Amino acid sequence: MKHESIEINSGLLIVLTLAVISIGGLVEIVPLFHIEDTVEDVDGVRPYTPLEIRGRDIYVSEGCYACHSQMIRPFRDEMLRYGHYSLAAESQYDHPFQWGSKRTGPDLARVGGKYSNEWQTQHLVNPQSLVPESIMPGYPWLLETPLDYSQIEERMVALKRAGVPYSQTQEEYDANVEKFGKEMADKLHVPNATQVLEDQAAAENWDGKPGEITEMDALVAYLQMLGTMVDFSKYEDGHFNQFR
Amino acid sequence: MSQPKKNKPGQVETTGHVWDGDLREYNNPLPRWWLWAFYATIVFAVVYWILYPAWPYGDSYTKGINTVEYTVEGENGEEKTVTEHWNTRALFTKSMQSSPSALAQQEWIDKVEGMSFEEIEQDPDTLQFAMSVGHGTFGDFCAACHGAGGQGKIGLFPNLADNAWLHGNSYDTIVSKIEGGINGMMPAQNVPEDTIDDLAKYVLSLSGNAEISGEAASRGKQAFASCAGCHGQDAQGNDGIGAPNLADAIWDVADVPGCGDDLGCKVDEITHVVNNGIQRQMPAFGDRLTETQIRMLAIYVRQLGGN
């Protein structure tokens, strides 16, 4: 092909330009889909429960990711502050993942269980009341806004299309029982979603307002789950190195 | 490249292409140093491919010839050396084991591990190390609730910087609370409305925050009987179950000091606690921190309260 024919044919120029600039992305991304050990083989990682899904939605819609990362890097200082480095497996059901690219606030990948529910609620309402030097804005409306979970089933189906194993049929349910145990499989069954969400909201007094399901309930339930799925004490030093 | 005839001095060569009769394109070759730097990056890339993980193929990738060595504990407790292709996780494992800072710290951690709390208190250098690690750990794991100086927050998180200890101040207690967490619970009391005022004033009178006498005092004292099960007959508290002393000037849940001299406000504070009870949790840190970290943290926390 003559150089001139590319230069004078803008359509062709666009197509060829796109082809060239996508090489960089393709060679970095595509192999990850077929390299065997990209996602570690690890016990405990499961899809989010309905309440956690809504909490995650709020996390995204309030823009928490703009200041908080959810990825602990394999460095000694990060280990000492945040805990074990994050595994790819731990965000395998995240669509989209919340790794983030900037830390204005601390990393949240293992924040689950680090603070009490009261602390999380009070801190989200008014961060400076607990951490005077904090620059995080308050989110007091979360405690006042009833949680809208009317579309929870649709949300789960959408995530299912993206590859998260929520179950709709008996067959899929059975597969989940096999994989995550019966108790968890029940929570991942789409037809149960509304009941499961209400039960989880009532089971623990996430936001200090019993009898009411607020957005705070969902967000705190989500935060308290973060990074708690894998029991790292089961694995010896260096176990996860084999996946790199 | 088509090279037209040499131009006059000061005139830049053109590529030789002519458009529309008289439009020409200057030919400014890249500077030599830039060109060589560009070739150098290509050479660098090839060396990199050989040394480090680089090219994907099938379900694997080229691992490179560079390696990282670290040790793991084998099944029989003996150490064995593992050699892996260069990767950040192996480097991390190695840096946790043998980076200069890890080694320097490990030396002191070994010391702390081999000493009792009393021995550490007697050894200024080890104590200073434990305090400094404790301080850092406190900042990362405790300060969010208890405050950077351990001052806590009335109503939510206990003050660690005063000398009142809800659960006692022995090292063993502090360690076990950090390891296992605390479920702080006072059940809501069903006190009749006509007695609650007397009860509140009676409780306040124990610490000199109110005066109460005569019948009101005896009604209040009678109502306090149901509190005495936990707080004690003399309201001195019970650190076995975390019931605070109500007869001292320190307030943990009801913000009595915040009321100043306003008796009505003080009564409201007490009434609120009595009617609603308390539900507070401290998370368990046994999974997050090592035993030695917790011991050093306990030393730091204990001295916060002046011990």
Interface residues (C-beta under 8 A of the other chain):
Chain A: V27 P31 H34 I35 E36 P74 F75 R76 M79 L80 R81 G83 Y85 G113 K114 Y115 S116 N117 E118 W119 Q122 H123 S129 L130 V131 E133 N205 S233 E236 D237 G238 F240 N241 F243 R244
Chain B: P56 G58 D59 S60 Y61 Y70 V72 E73 V82 E84 N87 T88 R89 A90 L91 F92 T93 S95 M96 S99 S101 A102 D140 F141 A143 A144 C145 G147 A148 K153 L156 F157 Q279 R280 Q281 M282 P283 A284 D287 R288
